[in-house]
């Protein structure tokens, strides 16, 4: 398992917090990848064949992202394409996420073995649902932003009071509702799906956007940066990191080594994507085309760049769920009027250092 050694070594060195150590890690990984590529060229079984295993002895797992295929999940597709799952004797089937297959229900009812979900969503799940555990915390800070139009007289936070705000249904609405309550804004909430059209047309004066996605859609649609006032949650006491890899506690207890391997392969995929952005984009766009999705390279490039920022946002942390993130998320849920899970950090994140 040569790549597992590299990923685990990367985590250890990265967590030293030293800039020199992190630069050294990046160089080490680059050299290792070049060496491994040369080595694979001399092997009878090429890497592209390894990424499409047909051996019945491999462990078959089903992984579902929480939304449709895009660069938000680049590490997952790269791990599959580059054979990082296969080298760990895993046949990873990536299920299509989005409205056709909602990630949380799919994991809860056994349609998927693993899912990429929002930390807040998992920690507010009712006790009647299967207990989930975090195997890898992909993002390390919130990407959520309230984008407001200045031409409606919004020039500071208090100007949002009583304004019409478009909020998505589902996972990302709760942080915005907590924001509304925290700052006593009493905004008029308009439920929307995923479109930015209501803000562009002026039917709402503000809406929630992800920095890696909808914010760039607004710019691509013709809105200028100076037209918008942005309220990043990461700077407003609402820094809830989003994407993480989850499975049920029952599945983890039955397959602890497999779960560790899946998490390591995923984070190795992200490491490769960060260091090989153009190749990662090619992989993402090919997945999108195969699944009949519109593939906009400039937008996906923006998304990958922003995902890199949130993945590497905490010095010394890569792929781990920090206790302060866990505690702060539960605290914000309580402040927002929700009942957070009572699970302990050590049980929720089984890879915590003892």
Order of alpha helices (4+ residues) and beta strands (2+ residues): alpha-alpha-alpha-beta-alpha-beta-alpha-beta-alpha-beta-beta-beta-alpha-beta-alpha-beta-alpha-beta-beta-alpha-alpha-alpha-alpha-alpha-alpha
